[in-house]
Amino acid sequence: MHFAVQAGVSQEGKDESLALAVSERDIDLVRLLAQYGADVRTIEAEEVFWSRHPQIIRWFVDHGMDLETDFPIAKAFCNKHREFLGIYMGRRDRIPSARRQAAMALRYHDHARISTSRSNRGR
């Protein structure tokens, strides 16, 4: 793989390979591709969270994954990405909108719980 990455693969090819490495949950390949120039900013936060791989999630967060734009923290919690919870707890004070996004997710789940409770009473 080292040879293939060094052998003149286009930027687009590196970035597509990085997306594949995330979906395949291959942290070693993620690291290798980034080392050889794959652009980690081309991978959406939601795609990283769906890997459900704590090391991959942590790696992307440590390498500048945008946790502000489009409320990725709220989406992660709404989609029950428990793998992110420990990472969130360790970084929430450094992310300006972290607590607001967590509150958004709580409201989402509270609304869903209330709706389910009401629909069950009607049966």
C-alpha contacts under 8 A as a table, 3 or more apart, distances in Angstrom:
res1	aa1	res2	aa2	distance
1	M	4	A	5.06
1	M	5	V	6.25
2	H	5	V	5.30
2	H	6	Q	6.17
2	H	32	L	7.77
3	F	6	Q	5.09
3	F	7	A	5.87
4	A	7	A	5.12
4	A	8	G	7.67
4	A	9	V	7.10
5	V	8	G	6.83
5	V	9	V	5.93
5	V	14	K	7.47
5	V	33	L	7.26
5	V	36	Y	6.65
6	Q	9	V	7.02
6	Q	36	Y	7.21
9	V	13	G	5.99
9	V	14	K	6.56
10	S	13	G	5.02
10	S	14	K	6.33
11	Q	14	K	5.07
11	Q	15	D	6.13
11	Q	37	G	7.51
11	Q	38	A	6.64
12	E	15	D	5.09
12	E	16	E	6.04
13	G	16	E	5.13
13	G	17	S	6.03
14	K	17	S	5.04
14	K	18	L	6.15
14	K	33	L	6.59
14	K	37	G	7.23
14	K	38	A	4.95
14	K	39	D	7.80
15	D	18	L	4.97
15	D	19	A	6.39
15	D	38	A	5.00
15	D	39	D	5.95
15	D	40	V	7.64
15	D	42	T	6.74
16	E	19	A	5.11
16	E	20	L	6.32
17	S	20	L	4.97
17	S	21	A	6.08
17	S	33	L	7.58
18	L	21	A	4.96
18	L	22	V	6.27
18	L	29	L	7.63
18	L	30	V	5.87
18	L	33	L	6.28
18	L	34	A	7.72
18	L	38	A	6.58
18	L	40	V	7.72
18	L	43	I	7.90
19	A	22	V	5.17
19	A	23	S	6.32
19	A	43	I	6.35
20	L	23	S	5.07
20	L	24	E	5.98
21	A	24	E	5.01
21	A	25	R	5.95
21	A	26	D	5.20
21	A	27	I	7.28
21	A	29	L	6.01
21	A	30	V	5.75
22	V	25	R	4.91
22	V	26	D	6.20
22	V	27	I	7.36
22	V	30	V	6.73
22	V	47	E	7.70
22	V	48	V	6.53
22	V	51	S	6.23
22	V	56	I	7.28
23	S	26	D	7.87
23	S	47	E	7.63
23	S	48	V	7.92
23	S	50	W	7.85
23	S	51	S	5.68
24	E	51	S	7.63
25	R	51	S	5.98
25	R	53	H	6.43
25	R	56	I	7.29
26	D	29	L	5.44
26	D	30	V	6.30
26	D	56	I	7.96
27	I	30	V	4.92
27	I	31	R	6.21
27	I	55	Q	6.94
27	I	56	I	5.73
28	D	31	R	5.21
28	D	32	L	6.20
29	L	32	L	4.94
29	L	33	L	5.98
30	V	33	L	5.35
30	V	34	A	6.18
30	V	56	I	7.85
31	R	34	A	5.21
31	R	35	Q	6.09
32	L	35	Q	5.00
32	L	36	Y	6.38
33	L	36	Y	5.12
33	L	37	G	6.34
33	L	38	A	5.32
34	A	37	G	5.10
34	A	38	A	4.63
34	A	39	D	6.60
34	A	40	V	6.80
35	Q	38	A	7.31
39	D	42	T	5.76
39	D	43	I	7.99
40	V	43	I	5.84
40	V	60	F	7.34
40	V	63	H	7.66
40	V	65	M	7.58
41	R	44	E	7.29
41	R	64	G	7.86
41	R	65	M	6.70
43	I	47	E	6.67
43	I	48	V	7.11
44	E	47	E	5.29
44	E	48	V	6.59
45	A	48	V	5.06
45	A	49	F	6.24
45	A	65	M	6.69
45	A	66	D	7.02
45	A	67	L	7.33
45	A	72	P	6.23
46	E	49	F	5.07
46	E	50	W	6.15
46	E	72	P	6.51
46	E	75	K	7.52
46	E	76	A	7.10
47	E	50	W	5.14
47	E	51	S	6.62
48	V	51	S	5.39
48	V	52	R	7.54
48	V	56	I	7.11
48	V	57	I	5.92
48	V	60	F	7.58
49	F	52	R	5.57
49	F	53	H	7.58
49	F	57	I	6.27
49	F	76	A	6.54
49	F	81	H	6.64
49	F	84	F	7.40
50	W	81	H	7.53
51	S	56	I	7.59
51	S	57	I	7.83
52	R	57	I	7.60
52	R	81	H	6.76
52	R	83	E	6.15
53	H	56	I	5.38
53	H	57	I	6.20
53	H	83	E	6.90
54	P	57	I	5.08
54	P	58	R	5.98
54	P	83	E	5.42
54	P	84	F	6.77
55	Q	58	R	5.10
55	Q	59	W	5.94
56	I	59	W	5.02
56	I	60	F	6.22
57	I	60	F	5.34
57	I	61	V	6.22
57	I	84	F	7.07
58	R	61	V	5.07
58	R	62	D	5.99
58	R	87	I	6.56
59	W	62	D	5.06
59	W	63	H	6.14
60	F	63	H	4.95
60	F	64	G	6.39
60	F	65	M	5.36
61	V	64	G	5.46
61	V	65	M	4.85
61	V	66	D	7.73
61	V	67	L	7.94
62	D	65	M	7.31
66	D	69	T	6.40
67	L	71	F	6.91
67	L	72	P	5.66
67	L	73	I	6.40
67	L	95	I	7.40
68	E	71	F	5.68
68	E	72	P	6.72
68	E	73	I	7.81
68	E	95	I	7.60
68	E	96	P	7.89
68	E	97	S	6.49
68	E	98	A	7.86
69	T	72	P	6.99
71	F	74	A	5.44
71	F	75	K	6.37
71	F	101	Q	6.29
72	P	75	K	4.97
72	P	76	A	5.99
73	I	76	A	5.06
73	I	77	F	6.32
73	I	98	A	6.80
73	I	101	Q	5.85
73	I	102	A	6.67
74	A	77	F	5.26
74	A	78	C	6.02
74	A	101	Q	4.62
74	A	102	A	5.47
74	A	103	A	7.78
74	A	104	M	6.03
74	A	105	A	4.95
75	K	78	C	4.95
75	K	79	N	6.00
75	K	105	A	7.12
76	A	79	N	5.21
76	A	80	K	6.23
76	A	81	H	5.28
76	A	84	F	7.38
77	F	80	K	4.83
77	F	81	H	5.74
77	F	82	R	7.30
77	F	102	A	7.14
77	F	105	A	5.81
78	C	81	H	7.76
78	C	105	A	5.27
78	C	106	L	7.88
78	C	108	Y	6.96
78	C	109	H	7.01
81	H	84	F	5.85
81	H	85	L	7.50
82	R	85	L	5.34
83	E	86	G	6.96
83	E	87	I	7.78
84	F	87	I	5.25
84	F	88	Y	5.98
85	L	88	Y	5.02
85	L	89	M	6.16
86	G	89	M	5.09
86	G	90	G	6.40
87	I	90	G	5.32
87	I	91	R	6.39
88	Y	91	R	5.21
88	Y	92	R	5.44
89	M	92	R	5.58
90	G	93	D	7.79
91	R	94	R	5.47
91	R	95	I	6.71
92	R	95	I	5.40
92	R	96	P	7.84
92	R	98	A	5.41
92	R	99	R	6.87
93	D	96	P	7.19
93	D	98	A	7.51
95	I	98	A	5.29
96	P	99	R	7.75
97	S	100	R	5.28
97	S	101	Q	6.05
98	A	101	Q	5.20
98	A	102	A	6.19
99	R	102	A	5.01
99	R	103	A	6.13
100	R	103	A	5.06
100	R	104	M	6.26
101	Q	104	M	4.94
101	Q	105	A	6.43
102	A	105	A	5.17
102	A	106	L	6.32
103	A	106	L	5.00
103	A	107	R	6.20
104	M	107	R	5.20
104	M	108	Y	6.24
105	A	108	Y	4.96
105	A	109	H	6.29
106	L	109	H	5.19
106	L	110	D	5.98
107	R	110	D	4.96
107	R	111	H	5.97
108	Y	111	H	5.24
108	Y	112	A	6.26
109	H	112	A	4.97
109	H	113	R	6.05
110	D	113	R	5.03
110	D	114	I	6.17
111	H	114	I	5.17
111	H	115	S	6.11
112	A	115	S	5.11
112	A	116	T	6.13
113	R	116	T	5.17
113	R	117	S	6.09
114	I	117	S	5.03
114	I	118	R	6.16
115	S	118	R	5.21
115	S	119	S	6.23
116	T	119	S	5.17
116	T	120	N	6.15
117	S	120	N	5.22
117	S	121	R	6.43
118	R	121	R	5.27
118	R	122	G	6.78
119	S	122	G	5.40
119	S	123	R	7.20
120	N	123	R	5.61
